[in-house]
Amino acid sequence: MIAYLEGKILRKEADGIILLVGHIGYEVLLDTITLSICMEKSQADQTIALYIYYHVTERQPKPVLIGFLTPDDKEFFQLFITVAAIGPMKAIKALTKPVSKVARAIEDRDTAFLSQLTGIGKRTAEKIVATLNGKVLGFAASQNPGSDLGSTEPQDFVPEGKQMMVRQVLEVLTEQLGHSASSARRMIKQALEKNPGINSPEDLFDEIYQETR
């Protein structure tokens, strides 16, 4: 079973990419946010690293590969598809918002927000809340500026004079890229430990994505 792939984008498709790994092209489905990030990385000639959910059933004997940028994103997806009437194919199309925001809506019982997701109506939104409320708090980065973000500063792993840089990167990782706050802090910490000379958000992002490859 395929669990991880790393390579270059051979071609963009409507719902994903063909990822060239060695001399083999893998068709990988992606949610809209992950697809956008992968295309940006591809334009910068960066290697694409994806954690794979491998889907095959008797009704669907053709294997389907669904890709995620982080193990946390994959873990959330696996929880999401435990909801009745949400299979992998419906789930990947539904995740049009960052994981952190979807998880926060679940914890806040915000069915109006969840109903905005592609293919998710009011009744399904209620099922999502009933099934997952209380189970996804770890994925729900705070949406209040300064609350969860502020709790990361100052911390031992943030060198003097780099608090602003860390705050900016943490905000992008959680608010725009959908990482959980704990995952984002871990990635930043590992990057700074490996390369203490980082002095810009751009360099920090480069080091973080090198760490995830």
Sequence and secondary structure as in RCSB ss.txt:
>XXXX:A:sequence
MIAYLEGKILRKEADGIILLVGHIGYEVLLDTITLSICMEKSQADQTIALYIYYHVTERQPKPVLIGFLTPDDKE
FFQLFITVAAIGPMKAIKALTKPVSKVARAIEDRDTAFLSQLTGIGKRTAEKIVATLNGKVLGFAASQNPGSDLG
STEPQDFVPEGKQMMVRQVLEVLTEQLGHSASSARRMIKQALEKNPGINSPEDLFDEIYQETR
>XXXX:A:secstr
   EEEEEEEEEETTEEEEEETTEEEEEE  HHHHHHHHHHHHTT  EEEEEEEE  SS  S EEEEESSHHHHH
HHHHHTTSTT  HHHHHHH  S HHHHHHHHHTT HHHHTTSTT  HHHHHHHHHHHTTT GGG    STTTTTG
GGSS TTS TT HHHHHHHHHIIIIIS   HHHHHHHHHHHHHH TT  SHHHHHHHHHHHH 
